[in-house]
Amino acid sequence: MAPMMRTSLFIIVSIVFTFASACSNGECRLLDDCSSDRDCMSGLYCFSCPRGFSGSRCVRSTITDQFKLLNNSLPFNKYAFLTTHNAYAIDGEPSHTGLPRLTFTNQEDSITQQLNNGVRALMLDTYDFEGDVWLCHSFGGRCYNLTAFGPALDTLREIEAFLAANPSEIITLILEDYVEAPNGLTKVFTDAGLMKYWFPLSKMPQNGRDWPLVRDMVANNQRLIVFTSMKSKQETEGIAYQWNYMVENQYGKGGMHSGSCPNRGESSPLGDKTRSLVLVNYFESVPIKQTACKHNSGDLINMLRTCYSAAGNRWANFVAVDYYKRSDGGGAFQAIDTLNGELLCGRDDIHECVPGSTSAAFATPSL
């Protein structure tokens, strides 16, 4: 056969093979090329991360439920949970003040979507505004028309609806709290119908002791844990003061230096084991969508290992990120799988705790 004919035949066979082997219609696995979300298997979506790969590929969009995969019979502080920083600051969220909003966003999904995808802790900034409690970015501890996102009641009602529809799930709220109105937070939680899920202050462990078992928290319907940054409210409203129960690393750019995991100023040192919960922040001071996919991937895993050492060989219970679904593959979801694997069986993936449990959708395709 003439060389030119052989070359032409090779090209034709290659093209046919490429089209025959390309995935589509819900068959594409992790990091397979894709053209739309419909191409990707359940738990994945089609995304472009120029800093991680060329084109669009299937990346993770949901968490692994460690309770369903393994158990819920350990103390609450023996598990890890995906946390969204400024969960309320949602891209495209309409203004509730009638004026344009001139501030940055940190997430792209609604609160309900975040919860449905496995987020189990939400960071919310609460303020007095318009005679009510609002979620807001601020300047100098005050909320303004140009930085307000909406009444806290709307978000809390979404949380109540999720808890009502998912009776085995637990949600943690971490409030950067500027509400000064007497019992202002208590009122808005009551109005949202959330008090029936409230985890009581009296059951929160002191001096670094273990939390109650998750299965008992579920059985008692005490499935909403709320922390406030305002110390006085622990006494006046029975809302737990965050720094009595949790250590936290520095947020923003100050917490993103490789090999270093300093504590946040309000927090005691990460190695303080009189606090039984560990929170790791990993997000820019000013959120940038284009870099989030890289930060939420290998960089995040590396920081979790650094913070493990800084916290006295304790793995994080909460991992807070911006744009939580953006990654170059497994992202923040894989980070939580890694943490739960380490916490529950000393392995670097929760799936390794149960032989045969690895998900085909999340397996990296062979090249």
LUMVOMI-302303 format. One record per residue (C-alpha): x negated, y negated, z. Coordinates in nm, 2 decimals, padded with zeros to 4 digits. Each point is the difference from the previous one (the first is absolute). Layout:
<recs>
rec x: X, y: Y, z: Z
...
</recs>
This chain:
<recs>
rec x: 00.00, y: 00.00, z: 00.00
rec x: -00.13, y: -00.34, z: -00.09
rec x: -00.13, y: -00.21, z: 00.29
rec x: 00.26, y: -00.28, z: -00.07
rec x: 00.28, y: 00.26, z: 00.01
rec x: -00.13, y: 00.15, z: 00.33
rec x: -00.01, y: -00.35, z: 00.15
rec x: 00.35, y: -00.08, z: -00.11
rec x: 00.13, y: 00.33, z: 00.13
rec x: -00.17, y: -00.06, z: 00.34
rec x: 00.16, y: -00.34, z: 00.03
rec x: 00.35, y: 00.14, z: -00.09
rec x: -00.04, y: 00.28, z: 00.25
rec x: -00.12, y: -00.25, z: 00.27
rec x: 00.30, y: -00.22, z: -00.06
rec x: 00.25, y: 00.29, z: 00.02
rec x: -00.16, y: 00.13, z: 00.31
rec x: 00.01, y: -00.34, z: 00.16
rec x: 00.37, y: -00.05, z: -00.06
rec x: 00.07, y: 00.36, z: 00.09
rec x: -00.18, y: -00.03, z: 00.33
rec x: 00.12, y: -00.35, z: 00.10
rec x: 00.24, y: 00.00, z: 00.29
rec x: 00.33, y: -00.18, z: 00.02
rec x: 00.36, y: 00.03, z: 00.14
rec x: -00.10, y: 00.05, z: 00.36
rec x: -00.28, y: 00.24, z: -00.06
rec x: -00.30, y: -00.23, z: 00.05
rec x: -00.21, y: 00.05, z: 00.31
rec x: -00.22, y: -00.22, z: 00.20
rec x: -00.22, y: -00.21, z: -00.23
rec x: 00.14, y: 00.13, z: -00.32
rec x: 00.06, y: -00.26, z: -00.27
rec x: 00.35, y: -00.13, z: -00.01
rec x: 00.22, y: -00.25, z: -00.18
rec x: 00.28, y: -00.04, z: 00.25
rec x: 00.11, y: 00.11, z: 00.35
rec x: 00.21, y: 00.27, z: -00.16
rec x: -00.31, y: 00.18, z: -00.12
rec x: -00.13, y: 00.06, z: 00.35
rec x: 00.09, y: 00.28, z: 00.24
rec x: 00.21, y: -00.07, z: 00.31
rec x: -00.20, y: -00.21, z: 00.26
rec x: -00.20, y: -00.18, z: -00.28
rec x: 00.05, y: -00.30, z: -00.22
rec x: -00.17, y: -00.15, z: -00.30
rec x: -00.25, y: -00.27, z: 00.09
rec x: -00.30, y: -00.19, z: -00.15
rec x: -00.30, y: -00.07, z: 00.23
rec x: -00.27, y: -00.16, z: -00.23
rec x: -00.25, y: 00.01, z: 00.29
rec x: 00.05, y: 00.38, z: 00.04
rec x: 00.08, y: 00.14, z: -00.35
rec x: 00.10, y: -00.11, z: -00.35
rec x: 00.35, y: 00.01, z: -00.13
rec x: 00.30, y: 00.12, z: 00.21
rec x: 00.00, y: 00.31, z: 00.21
rec x: 00.22, y: 00.18, z: 00.25
rec x: -00.09, y: -00.10, z: 00.36
rec x: 00.17, y: 00.07, z: 00.33
rec x: 00.32, y: -00.18, z: 00.11
rec x: 00.11, y: 00.20, z: 00.31
rec x: -00.14, y: 00.13, z: 00.33
rec x: -00.03, y: 00.36, z: 00.11
rec x: 00.24, y: 00.05, z: 00.29
rec x: -00.22, y: 00.15, z: 00.26
rec x: 00.29, y: 00.10, z: 00.22
rec x: 00.17, y: 00.21, z: -00.27
rec x: -00.33, y: 00.14, z: -00.13
rec x: -00.14, y: 00.10, z: 00.35
rec x: 00.19, y: -00.10, z: 00.32
rec x: 00.14, y: -00.27, z: 00.21
rec x: -00.09, y: 00.16, z: 00.33
rec x: -00.30, y: -00.22, z: 00.09
rec x: -00.01, y: -00.34, z: 00.17
rec x: 00.07, y: -00.30, z: -00.22
rec x: -00.36, y: -00.12, z: 00.03
rec x: -00.13, y: 00.32, z: -00.16
rec x: 00.14, y: -00.10, z: -00.35
rec x: -00.08, y: -00.27, z: -00.25
rec x: 00.24, y: -00.23, z: -00.18
rec x: -00.01, y: -00.22, z: -00.31
rec x: 00.05, y: -00.37, z: 00.09
rec x: 00.09, y: -00.29, z: -00.22
rec x: -00.16, y: -00.33, z: 00.08
rec x: 00.25, y: -00.29, z: -00.02
rec x: 00.26, y: 00.26, z: -00.11
rec x: 00.26, y: -00.28, z: -00.05
rec x: -00.21, y: -00.21, z: -00.24
rec x: 00.13, y: 00.17, z: -00.31
rec x: -00.09, y: -00.11, z: -00.36
rec x: 00.31, y: -00.12, z: -00.17
rec x: 00.21, y: -00.04, z: 00.31
rec x: 00.24, y: -00.29, z: -00.06
rec x: -00.03, y: -00.31, z: 00.22
rec x: 00.26, y: -00.02, z: 00.27
rec x: -00.05, y: -00.37, z: 00.07
rec x: 00.11, y: -00.14, z: -00.34
rec x: -00.35, y: -00.13, z: -00.06
rec x: -00.29, y: 00.16, z: -00.19
rec x: -00.23, y: 00.21, z: 00.22
rec x: -00.37, y: -00.10, z: -00.03
rec x: -00.19, y: 00.28, z: 00.18
rec x: -00.15, y: 00.33, z: -00.07
rec x: 00.15, y: 00.35, z: 00.00
rec x: -00.14, y: 00.32, z: 00.14
rec x: 00.23, y: 00.27, z: -00.13
rec x: 00.20, y: 00.08, z: -00.31
rec x: 00.27, y: 00.24, z: 00.13
rec x: 00.31, y: -00.07, z: 00.21
rec x: -00.01, y: 00.11, z: 00.36
rec x: 00.23, y: 00.29, z: -00.09
rec x: -00.23, y: 00.11, z: -00.28
rec x: -00.30, y: -00.02, z: 00.23
rec x: 00.17, y: 00.22, z: 00.26
rec x: 00.12, y: 00.25, z: -00.27
rec x: -00.36, y: 00.03, z: -00.12
rec x: -00.12, y: 00.09, z: 00.34
rec x: -00.10, y: -00.32, z: 00.17
rec x: 00.07, y: 00.04, z: 00.37
rec x: -00.14, y: -00.32, z: 00.15
rec x: 00.08, y: -00.35, z: -00.11
rec x: -00.18, y: -00.32, z: 00.10
rec x: 00.24, y: -00.29, z: 00.02
rec x: -00.06, y: -00.37, z: 00.09
rec x: 00.30, y: -00.14, z: 00.20
rec x: 00.08, y: -00.37, z: 00.05
rec x: 00.26, y: -00.24, z: 00.12
rec x: 00.15, y: -00.16, z: -00.31
rec x: 00.34, y: -00.14, z: -00.10
rec x: 00.14, y: 00.09, z: 00.35
rec x: -00.08, y: 00.37, z: -00.05
rec x: -00.29, y: 00.24, z: -00.02
rec x: -00.17, y: 00.01, z: -00.35
rec x: -00.28, y: 00.19, z: -00.16
rec x: -00.26, y: -00.25, z: -00.13
rec x: -00.35, y: -00.10, z: -00.07
rec x: -00.10, y: -00.30, z: 00.20
rec x: -00.23, y: -00.29, z: 00.06
rec x: -00.09, y: -00.07, z: 00.36
rec x: 00.25, y: 00.25, z: 00.13
rec x: 00.30, y: -00.16, z: -00.16
rec x: 00.22, y: 00.12, z: -00.29
rec x: 00.09, y: -00.24, z: -00.29
rec x: 00.24, y: 00.01, z: -00.29
rec x: -00.29, y: 00.06, z: -00.24
rec x: -00.13, y: 00.30, z: 00.19
rec x: 00.32, y: 00.16, z: 00.13
rec x: 00.11, y: 00.34, z: -00.14
rec x: 00.33, y: 00.06, z: 00.17
rec x: 00.19, y: 00.07, z: 00.32
rec x: -00.15, y: 00.29, z: 00.20
rec x: 00.35, y: 00.14, z: 00.03
rec x: 00.01, y: 00.10, z: -00.37
rec x: -00.32, y: 00.21, z: 00.03
rec x: 00.10, y: 00.15, z: 00.34
rec x: 00.33, y: 00.12, z: -00.15
rec x: -00.20, y: 00.18, z: -00.28
rec x: -00.19, y: 00.17, z: 00.28
rec x: 00.31, y: 00.09, z: 00.18
rec x: 00.15, y: 00.15, z: -00.32
rec x: -00.31, y: 00.21, z: -00.05
rec x: 00.00, y: 00.13, z: 00.36
rec x: 00.37, y: 00.09, z: -00.02
rec x: -00.06, y: 00.19, z: -00.33
rec x: -00.32, y: 00.17, z: 00.12
rec x: 00.06, y: 00.13, z: 00.36
rec x: -00.34, y: 00.16, z: 00.03
rec x: -00.21, y: -00.30, z: -00.09
rec x: -00.18, y: -00.25, z: 00.23
rec x: -00.08, y: -00.36, z: -00.10
rec x: -00.25, y: -00.23, z: 00.17
rec x: 00.03, y: -00.38, z: -00.02
rec x: -00.30, y: -00.21, z: 00.07
rec x: 00.11, y: -00.36, z: 00.05
rec x: -00.23, y: -00.31, z: -00.03
rec x: 00.25, y: -00.18, z: 00.21
rec x: 00.06, y: -00.38, z: 00.02
rec x: 00.36, y: 00.01, z: 00.12
rec x: 00.05, y: -00.22, z: 00.30
rec x: 00.38, y: 00.00, z: 00.03
rec x: 00.10, y: 00.19, z: 00.32
rec x: 00.09, y: 00.36, z: -00.09
rec x: -00.02, y: -00.10, z: -00.37
rec x: -00.15, y: 00.34, z: -00.10
rec x: 00.23, y: 00.20, z: 00.22
rec x: 00.30, y: -00.17, z: -00.16
rec x: -00.11, y: 00.07, z: -00.36
rec x: -00.08, y: 00.36, z: 00.08
rec x: 00.34, y: 00.04, z: 00.16
rec x: 00.18, y: -00.17, z: -00.29
rec x: -00.18, y: 00.24, z: -00.24
rec x: 00.13, y: 00.31, z: 00.20
rec x: -00.36, y: 00.11, z: 00.09
rec x: 00.02, y: 00.02, z: 00.38
rec x: 00.14, y: 00.35, z: -00.01
rec x: -00.33, y: 00.12, z: -00.15
rec x: -00.22, y: -00.20, z: 00.24
rec x: -00.30, y: 00.17, z: 00.15
rec x: 00.00, y: -00.12, z: 00.36
rec x: -00.29, y: -00.18, z: 00.16
rec x: 00.02, y: 00.23, z: 00.30
rec x: -00.11, y: 00.30, z: -00.21
rec x: -00.30, y: -00.17, z: -00.16
rec x: -00.32, y: 00.16, z: 00.14
rec x: -00.24, y: -00.20, z: 00.21
rec x: -00.38, y: 00.03, z: 00.02
rec x: -00.04, y: 00.18, z: -00.33
rec x: 00.22, y: 00.30, z: 00.08
rec x: 00.18, y: 00.19, z: -00.27
rec x: 00.33, y: -00.12, z: -00.13
rec x: 00.31, y: 00.23, z: 00.01
rec x: 00.03, y: 00.28, z: -00.25
rec x: 00.15, y: -00.11, z: -00.33
rec x: 00.27, y: 00.27, z: 00.02
rec x: 00.11, y: -00.14, z: 00.33
rec x: 00.01, y: -00.35, z: -00.13
rec x: 00.22, y: 00.12, z: -00.28
rec x: 00.22, y: 00.21, z: 00.22
rec x: 00.06, y: -00.30, z: 00.23
rec x: 00.06, y: -00.23, z: -00.30
rec x: -00.28, y: -00.23, z: 00.12
rec x: -00.13, y: -00.05, z: -00.34
rec x: -00.08, y: -00.37, z: -00.02
rec x: -00.32, y: -00.12, z: 00.16
rec x: -00.05, y: -00.38, z: 00.01
rec x: -00.31, y: -00.19, z: 00.10
rec x: -00.02, y: -00.38, z: 00.04
rec x: -00.31, y: -00.22, z: 00.00
rec x: 00.16, y: -00.23, z: 00.27
rec x: -00.10, y: 00.13, z: 00.34
rec x: 00.29, y: -00.16, z: 00.19
rec x: 00.26, y: 00.20, z: -00.18
rec x: -00.10, y: 00.33, z: 00.16
rec x: 00.14, y: -00.14, z: 00.32
rec x: 00.28, y: -00.22, z: -00.12
rec x: 00.14, y: 00.22, z: -00.28
rec x: -00.15, y: 00.34, z: 00.06
rec x: -00.19, y: -00.01, z: -00.33
rec x: -00.34, y: 00.17, z: 00.02
rec x: -00.30, y: -00.24, z: -00.02
rec x: -00.21, y: 00.15, z: -00.28
rec x: -00.34, y: -00.04, z: 00.16
rec x: 00.10, y: 00.20, z: 00.31
rec x: 00.04, y: 00.31, z: -00.22
rec x: -00.21, y: -00.04, z: -00.31
rec x: -00.34, y: -00.10, z: -00.13
rec x: -00.04, y: -00.16, z: -00.34
rec x: -00.29, y: -00.09, z: -00.23
rec x: -00.05, y: -00.35, z: -00.15
rec x: 00.25, y: -00.08, z: -00.27
rec x: -00.08, y: -00.17, z: -00.34
rec x: -00.34, y: -00.03, z: -00.15
rec x: -00.17, y: 00.02, z: 00.34
rec x: 00.12, y: 00.36, z: 00.03
rec x: -00.12, y: 00.11, z: -00.35
rec x: -00.38, y: 00.01, z: 00.05
rec x: -00.14, y: 00.34, z: -00.08
rec x: -00.14, y: 00.18, z: 00.30
rec x: 00.16, y: -00.24, z: 00.25
rec x: 00.33, y: 00.02, z: 00.19
rec x: 00.02, y: -00.29, z: 00.25
rec x: 00.31, y: -00.04, z: 00.22
rec x: 00.26, y: -00.27, z: -00.06
rec x: -00.04, y: -00.29, z: 00.25
rec x: 00.32, y: 00.08, z: 00.19
rec x: -00.08, y: 00.37, z: 00.02
rec x: -00.23, y: 00.17, z: 00.25
rec x: -00.30, y: 00.17, z: -00.16
rec x: 00.10, y: 00.29, z: -00.22
rec x: -00.18, y: 00.24, z: 00.23
rec x: 00.23, y: -00.09, z: 00.29
rec x: 00.17, y: 00.33, z: 00.07
rec x: 00.25, y: -00.14, z: 00.25
rec x: 00.20, y: -00.09, z: -00.32
rec x: 00.12, y: 00.32, z: -00.17
rec x: 00.08, y: -00.14, z: -00.34
rec x: -00.24, y: -00.12, z: -00.27
rec x: 00.09, y: -00.23, z: -00.29
rec x: -00.23, y: -00.06, z: -00.29
rec x: 00.06, y: -00.30, z: -00.23
rec x: -00.15, y: 00.01, z: -00.35
rec x: 00.12, y: -00.29, z: -00.22
rec x: -00.13, y: -00.33, z: -00.13
rec x: 00.05, y: -00.33, z: 00.18
rec x: 00.19, y: -00.12, z: -00.31
rec x: 00.16, y: 00.30, z: -00.18
rec x: -00.11, y: 00.07, z: -00.36
rec x: 00.20, y: 00.26, z: -00.20
rec x: -00.29, y: 00.06, z: -00.24
rec x: -00.24, y: 00.12, z: 00.27
rec x: 00.25, y: 00.18, z: 00.22
rec x: -00.02, y: 00.32, z: -00.19
rec x: -00.38, y: 00.03, z: 00.07
rec x: 00.03, y: -00.11, z: 00.36
rec x: 00.28, y: 00.25, z: 00.07
rec x: -00.21, y: 00.29, z: -00.13
rec x: -00.35, y: 00.11, z: 00.08
rec x: -00.08, y: -00.33, z: 00.18
rec x: 00.28, y: 00.07, z: 00.24
rec x: -00.10, y: 00.36, z: 00.07
rec x: -00.36, y: -00.12, z: 00.08
rec x: 00.13, y: -00.27, z: 00.24
rec x: 00.21, y: 00.25, z: 00.18
rec x: -00.31, y: 00.21, z: 00.06
rec x: -00.19, y: -00.30, z: 00.12
rec x: 00.29, y: -00.10, z: 00.24
rec x: 00.02, y: 00.36, z: 00.13
rec x: -00.35, y: -00.05, z: 00.14
rec x: 00.07, y: -00.35, z: 00.13
rec x: 00.31, y: 00.14, z: 00.18
rec x: -00.20, y: 00.25, z: 00.20
rec x: 00.06, y: 00.29, z: -00.25
rec x: 00.38, y: -00.07, z: -00.03
rec x: 00.18, y: 00.01, z: -00.33
rec x: 00.24, y: -00.29, z: -00.08
rec x: 00.37, y: 00.05, z: 00.07
rec x: 00.10, y: -00.29, z: -00.22
rec x: -00.16, y: -00.12, z: -00.33
rec x: 00.12, y: -00.34, z: -00.12
rec x: -00.04, y: -00.10, z: -00.37
rec x: 00.13, y: -00.25, z: -00.26
rec x: 00.17, y: 00.13, z: -00.32
rec x: 00.01, y: 00.34, z: 00.15
rec x: 00.07, y: 00.20, z: -00.32
rec x: -00.29, y: -00.15, z: -00.20
rec x: -00.29, y: 00.24, z: -00.03
rec x: -00.24, y: 00.18, z: -00.23
rec x: 00.16, y: 00.33, z: 00.09
rec x: 00.11, y: 00.11, z: 00.35
rec x: -00.05, y: -00.34, z: 00.16
rec x: 00.15, y: -00.07, z: 00.34
rec x: 00.21, y: 00.31, z: -00.02
rec x: -00.31, y: 00.22, z: -00.02
rec x: -00.16, y: -00.20, z: 00.28
rec x: 00.29, y: 00.09, z: 00.22
rec x: -00.03, y: 00.37, z: -00.11
rec x: -00.36, y: -00.02, z: 00.10
rec x: 00.07, y: -00.14, z: 00.34
rec x: 00.28, y: 00.25, z: 00.07
rec x: -00.23, y: 00.28, z: -00.11
rec x: -00.27, y: -00.12, z: 00.24
rec x: 00.24, y: -00.05, z: 00.28
rec x: 00.19, y: 00.32, z: -00.03
rec x: -00.25, y: 00.26, z: -00.11
rec x: -00.34, y: -00.17, z: -00.04
rec x: 00.01, y: 00.01, z: -00.38
rec x: -00.01, y: -00.28, z: -00.25
rec x: 00.35, y: 00.06, z: -00.14
rec x: 00.32, y: 00.08, z: 00.17
rec x: 00.07, y: 00.27, z: -00.27
rec x: -00.30, y: 00.19, z: 00.12
rec x: 00.16, y: 00.05, z: 00.34
rec x: 00.26, y: 00.24, z: -00.17
rec x: -00.15, y: 00.25, z: -00.25
rec x: 00.17, y: -00.01, z: -00.33
rec x: 00.17, y: -00.34, z: 00.06
rec x: -00.19, y: -00.21, z: -00.25
rec x: 00.23, y: -00.18, z: -00.24
rec x: -00.06, y: 00.05, z: -00.37
rec x: 00.11, y: -00.35, z: -00.06
rec x: -00.28, y: -00.14, z: 00.21
rec x: -00.27, y: 00.23, z: -00.13
rec x: -00.26, y: -00.17, z: -00.21
rec x: 00.01, y: 00.16, z: -00.35
rec x: -00.31, y: 00.18, z: -00.12
rec x: -00.20, y: -00.17, z: -00.27
</recs>
